[in-house]
Amino acid sequence: MDWNSRFAQRTALMQRSTVRELLKLAAQPGIISFAAGLPPAEFFPAQEFRAATDDVLRSHPERALQYGETAGEAELRDWIAERSSRAGCPVRHENVLITTGSQQALDLIGRVFLDPGDVVLVENPTYLAALTAWRPYGAVFSPVAMDRHGLCVSELEARENEPAKLLYCIPNFQNPTGVTLQASRRRQLIAWSDRTGVPVIEDNPYGELRYEGEASPHLLDLAGGNLDGDQSRAQVIHLGTFSKTLAPGLRLGWVIAPRAVIDKFTLAKQSMDLHTSTLCQHIALELGRSGVLETHLPRLRQVCGERRDAMLEALEHYMPAGLSWSRPAGGMFLFVRLLEEVNATALLSRALAHGVAFVPGEDFHAAGGGQNALRLNFTGIPVEQIREGVRRLSVAMAEAS
Ligand SMILES: Cc1ncc(COP(=O)(O)O)c(C=O)c1O
């Protein structure tokens, strides 16, 4: 059978990246990998998961093991709505959709909003898997510059007449740069969205992993408005996930949006997976209600913050002159700018030979560029190995120069 002749045309837009292939080598024993975006596995609340699963299966197995509603289990939607409500911006049950990780929410956005040729404004660089989720729907990406205060909203304002369907941004501890969008720019962005009518996708997987400083308000809260009515001026679709706070293996995320959007997403999700695992939803609810999540978060912040500090110290110690890197106040990544002429993909081959891995910056750039940049994850590796990994990276760099 010639399967290639049978695949739908859109599958041609599902590209395998050469870097991803190279990074398979990062899984070999002995490699210190700063490549994957992993939370610290030694600190997963495994005992608490066991106890919660036991409770759920003892007290209501008939619900936890049954088919459920596409939009999600009512109590979990209530719990998320309550936890996400702020003065002036109440979130109700009807504004919440449970998804199979926030990655599914990204795909839902593609399915529901994007026709071929639609322009999506994205931070430059941005989350690679948002680009790969939307390419098959024919999205055309229009990158917007970032600096150390996040998305350059002034650039958006200067390009106000360009047509765009959506704007996608990660305001807190962005993937891949670790940068956070300044509070004043958040207001400016919402004002831009008000003027242009372009909805904003606020992807917030890392917001709760803050190691220093004060949180800025969510775009969802700044937009305000009534999420419920047809007259809603709420223009933000907010994505959340338990992947970085509890465990990515749960595959549990959520969308907060006006009802009209939630209803359309629910229709689209129905044909994808009927609903997200009821068992996982009940376990997460139990962990939330019993306070496990709230006691786990400070522990997690402590560990991840120590790892961030270790990586910043190691970079300071080992990196050659002329390089610069972000200093994230939270999240899981930092971004290194190499000398102009250094190619990070070529450097990766050398780095792997020295037993260390990272993700080259190029793939995060929707329209090319970023060859001389790389992303480092600092949360998945213990402190002692972080220093050794950065040392190995410096050896690979010295060889390449
Ligand atoms: C910016 C961003 N969005 C979405 C996701 C997907 O997360 P999940 O599907 O595990 O909730 C990630 C994961 O790394 C991410 O970095």
PDBQT file of the ligand as one rigid body, heavy atoms in Angstrom, charges set to zero:
ROOT
HETATM    1  C1  LIG A 501       3.507  27.387  26.702  1.00  0.00    +0.000 C 
HETATM    2  C2  LIG A 501       2.974  26.004  26.822  1.00  0.00    +0.000 A 
HETATM    3  N1  LIG A 501       1.692  25.765  26.512  1.00  0.00    +0.000 NA
HETATM    4  C3  LIG A 501       1.167  24.534  26.617  1.00  0.00    +0.000 A 
HETATM    5  C4  LIG A 501       1.925  23.465  27.047  1.00  0.00    +0.000 A 
HETATM    6  C5  LIG A 501       1.289  22.101  27.100  1.00  0.00    +0.000 C 
HETATM    7  O1  LIG A 501       1.129  21.665  28.390  1.00  0.00    +0.000 OA
HETATM    8  P1  LIG A 501       0.173  20.467  28.811  1.00  0.00    +0.000 P 
HETATM    9  O2  LIG A 501      -0.489  19.928  27.567  1.00  0.00    +0.000 OA
HETATM   10  O3  LIG A 501       1.035  19.465  29.476  1.00  0.00    +0.000 OA
HETATM   11  O4  LIG A 501      -0.846  21.070  29.731  1.00  0.00    +0.000 OA
HETATM   12  C6  LIG A 501       3.268  23.657  27.385  1.00  0.00    +0.000 A 
HETATM   13  C7  LIG A 501       4.109  22.529  27.809  1.00  0.00    +0.000 C 
HETATM   14  O5  LIG A 501       5.284  22.578  27.936  1.00  0.00    +0.000 OA
HETATM   15  C8  LIG A 501       3.801  24.964  27.269  1.00  0.00    +0.000 A 
HETATM   16  O6  LIG A 501       5.082  25.231  27.555  1.00  0.00    +0.000 OA
ENDROOT
TORSDOF 0
